[in-house]
Amino acid sequence: QVQLVESGGGLVQAGGSLRVSCAASGRTFSSYNMGWFRQAPGKEREFVAALRQTGGNTYYGDSVKGRFTISRDNAKSTVYLQMNSLKPEDTAVYYCAASSIGSLGVVTSTRFYRYWGQGTQVTVSS
């Protein structure tokens, strides 16, 4: 089992920046692929960003590409999502997710991930 805890959410004005974090425990953090998803009221959970353990390839949803950056610090067992140029439509609960190296599928799908954090609220005011 892997426990994931998000933090760093809050209120920010449009055009501002925010960094959310996801701390992992229970297993070797470096052995997992990591992803970020978000969910706004009345909407489906949306893929935001992912980082594969093997090769370190990154992936981003079209709506955040060029504005958000996913990274990890294995020494701290933490994955980050740096969010810049925030827009009101970025308002959502942001969830951290993890899957093992051998997981099959695409990183953009919620089905790819076995473990999920509790989420952290990000609100962007206009």
C-alpha positions, 0 to 999 in steps of 0.5 A: 500500500502507498499513502498519498497526501496532497497539500499546498492548495488555496486561493489565488488570483487569475494569472498567479501561481501555486505549487501543490505537493504530494507526499508518498509513504509506504513503499519506495516512491521512486518505483512509481509513476505519478500523476495529477488529476483534477475534478470540478463540481459537476465534471468528470475527473480530468487528467492534468499531468503525469511523470513516468518513472522509467525515462522520466517522460512527462505528459500534460493535458491540453488545457494546462500544457505550457502552464503547469509542470510536474516534477518529483524529488525522490529524496523527499518522496514527493511529487509537485505540480507547479501551476502558473498563469492560473485561470478561473477554469483551473478551479478544482480539487486536485488529486495525486495518483500513483501506479507501479512501474509495470502498470499497463495502459495510458497515463491519462486514464484514471484506470492506470492508477491504483493509489489516490490522495484525498485531494487539495482544493485550488480556487482561482478568482477572476 
